[in-house]
Amino acid sequence: MLDSIKGPHDLKALSHEEVEQLSDEIRHFLITKVSKTGGHLGPNLGVVELTIAIHRTFDSPKDVILFDTGHQSYVHKILTGRADKFDLLRQRDGIAGYPNRSESVHDVIENSHASTALSWGDGISRGFSLTGQNDRHVVVVVGDGALTGGMSWEALNNIAAANDRNLIIVVNDNERSYSPTIGGVATYLSTLRVTRGYERFLDWGKEVLSKTPVVGNPIYETLHGVKKGIKDIVAPQGMFEDLGLKYVGPIDGHDVAAMERALNQAKEFGEPVLLHVITEKGKGH
């Protein structure tokens, strides 16, 4: 299946069964190649389905796809016709470990580490809007670690202030960058708040249920799990919508069909939209 993919256009006609097969083949390909050349394996294993869904939904290079941490662009490179160059990944006369404009028209910026791509997305999408290119979209894939950088928040503030352009922000939330992400934003995304009233209710429930024979503790654990689910689902939406951004999610980043539905929904808004996508770094390995 992978050998038949020469560019993003080859993805459009694939069935979902074929997409699953392609995802497996890409992971095997990455493990085989990167184990020999070195490189960033874990981040790319985690964005296989996400990247496929983006390329199936949008039309690169007409639509611009930006990766905030450029080392998570290996799958993008494979899908844009560079799989045959991976034997020389990050080597002389080979392909770069990051997006590189000299390699492909699908690489629009050259960036390595985090927190820069949202500013690029702001500028490019604003340029499309000002020049009447309203049929073009910009997709920015940004990690949860990158959202700890002030440059990202400056860009989000600017994006929210001018909402008449086609910009989709995909927050790839895998709960870690190089190390577990720390700080206020990370805390917001992972431990997320509910009301004190709910906390008091839970404490009261624990006290009452602990006195209930046999079923008390299992019921309490269920309630505690529900609390965590409420935190993980409700709070991020409030944070980003307070900035003036439409929010869609959380979405399973390993479910191509779910990703495509969300991306198509975002395309229809005609204004900046944030997709909160949950992935597993190093998926399956």
N, C-alpha and C positions, 0 to 999 in steps of 0.2 A: 504493500500500500504506500509506504513512504517513498519508494522509488518513483511513483507516478506523480508526486507533488512537485511541480516545477515552479509554482507561484501561487499566490492566494486564490486566484480564479479557479484553481483545481479543487479547492475545498468546497465550493458552493454546491456541487451536485452530490456530495457524499451523503449516504444514509447515516442515521445515528449509530447503527451497528458498525459501519465503516469508520466513523469518527472514533468510536471506542477502540477499534483495532489500530487506527493511526496513533492514538494517544499511547497505547502500549508500545508500539514500535518506536515512537519518538523517545520514550523513557529508556528503552533498551539501547537505542542509538546513542543517547547522551551518556549513559553509564559507560558504554564501551569506549567512546571517543575521549571523554573528559578524564577517564581514569588513566589514559595514556599521556595526554597533553597537559593535564592540570587545568584548573579553572573552577568556576562557581557552579557546582553540581546541584546542591540542595535547592537553591532558589529557583532554578529552572525546572527541576522535577515538580515543583509545586505550582507552576503556572502553565502547564501543558494545555489543559482543557480551557483555561481562561484565554490563552493566546489564540487557540484555534477558534473559539467562539467569537472573539473580536474580529479576526480576519474573515470569518464567514459572514459576519453581520455588516462589516464596513468594506470599502473599496480602496485599499491602499494601492498606490500612493496618492490617489485623489483625496481620500480621507487620510489625515495625518495621525499616526500612532506613535506615541512617545512613552518611553519607559524611564521612570524617575531614577531608579538605580539601574544603570545601563547593563550591569552584569546579569540581569534577568532577561536579556534579549536573545538568548541562544535559540529558543523555540521560534521566535520571530524570524531569526536568520534562516533557520531550517525551512520554514514555510514560505520564505521569499527567495528560494532557489539557491541557497548556499550550503546545502547539506554535504555536497561533494568536496567542500573546502575545510571540513572539520578536522581532517588529519593534521592540518597546520594551524589549528586554533591557537592564537596568542604566540605564534612563532614567526620568524622572518619569512617574508613572502606569503604569509598566510592571512587569515582573517583575524580581526581584532576581537578582544573579549567584550567589547562594548559597541554600541552603534557607531558606524563609520560611514560618512557620506560618500567617500570614494569607493565603497564597496557596492552600494545599492541605492536606487532612488527611493527605496522604502525606509532608509535611515535618514531622517530629517535633521536630527541634532546629534552631536557627539558629546556624550556625558558619561561619567563614571559613577560617582556616588550620589548621595541622596539630597533631596529638597530643592532641586533646581527646575524640574520638569514642569511644575505647575506654572511657573513664571513664563516658560516657553509656551505652554498651552494658552495662557492668558493672551500673550502677544500675537500668536499665530491665529487664534480664533477671532481676536479683535480685528486683525488685518483682513481676514476673510469677510467679516461683517461689513467693514468699511468699504471694501472694494466690490460689494455686491455678490460675492461668491457664496450665496446662501445654500447651495447644494453640497457644500463641503463640510465635513465634521472633523473635529479634533478629539482624540481619545488619549487621555493621560493615565497611565498605570502607575500608581504611587503606593509604596509600602507603608504599613503602619509606623515603622521606624522613621520614615521620612517626615511624618507629621509631627515629630518632636522638634523639627527645625524651624526656626523663625521665618526663614525665607518662604516656606510652604504657606504659613499663615498670612504673610504679607500678600502672597499671590491669591489665596482664597478670599481675602478681603477685597482685593481688586476685582476678582471674578464676580463676586456677589454684587458689586456695585454697578456692573454693566451686564445685564442678563439677556441681552438680545443677540446671542450667538450660539452656535451649535458646538457645545463643549461637554464632553462626558468625562467625569473623573472616576476612575475605578480604584477604590481603596482596597489593596490586596492585604487583608488582615490575616497574617499567619502567626501573630503574637510574638514574632521575633525578627530582629534584623541580624546582626552578627552575634549578638547576645540578647538575652531577654530584654525587650524594650522597657525602659523605665521613664518616669516623669509623669506630669499631670495628664497629658493626652493619653498615654498608655494606660494609666489608671482608669481614665474615663472609658476607654474602649474595653477594658477587661474586667474591672470590678464594679463599675457602673452603679448608680445610686437609685434607690427607691425611697419612699417617704418613711419618716420616723414612725408614723402610725403603723405601717406594715411591719417594721422591725419589732415594735412593741407587741403587735399581734402574734408574730412568730415566737417571741420569747414566752408570751402567755401560753401559746399552743404547746411549746416544748414542755413547760411545767405541767400542764394538764395531761398531755399525752404520755409523759414519762410515768405517770401513775396508772396508766391504763395497761392491764396485763396483755401480753402477747402481741397485739397489733399496734400498740402505742408508738414504739420507736420506728417501725416501718412507715407509719403515716407521717410522722415528723420528718423523716428523711425525704419523703415525697414532697412535702411542703417546702422543705429547704431547696430541693431541686427546682421546684417551680419558681421560687424566689430568684434563683440564679438565672433561670431562663428569662424572667421578666427583665432583669437588669440588662442582660446581654442583648435583648431585642429593642427595648424602649429607649434607653438613654442615648445611643449614638444618633438616632433620628432627631432628637431634640437639640443636640449640640449643633449639628450641621444646618438644620432648618432655622435655628436662631441666627445663623450667619446669612440667611436668605437663599440657601441652596436647596433645591428639591432633592429628596433623599429616597433611594430605593434599596431595600435590603432588610436584613442580611440575606445573601444569596450563597448557595453552595457553589464555590468556584471550581469544583470538580464535576459538576453536572452541566454538560454543554447545553442541553436543551433549556435548562433554567437560566443559564447565562444569556443565551440568545434571546429568550423572551424578555429578560430585563433590559438588554442592550437595545432591542427594537423599541421597547417602551420608552427608553431614554431618548432615542432618536426622534420620537414624535413630539417631545416637549418644545423643541426649538429654543431652548435656553439651557444654561448650565445645570447639569444633573450629577449627583454623586451616587455611585453604586458601591455599597458596602459588601465586599466579597470575602467569604471565609475560605481559606485554603490551608493545606498542610504542607509545610516546608519539607522537601525531600519525600513527597508523597509515595508511600509504599516501600520506602527503602531507608 
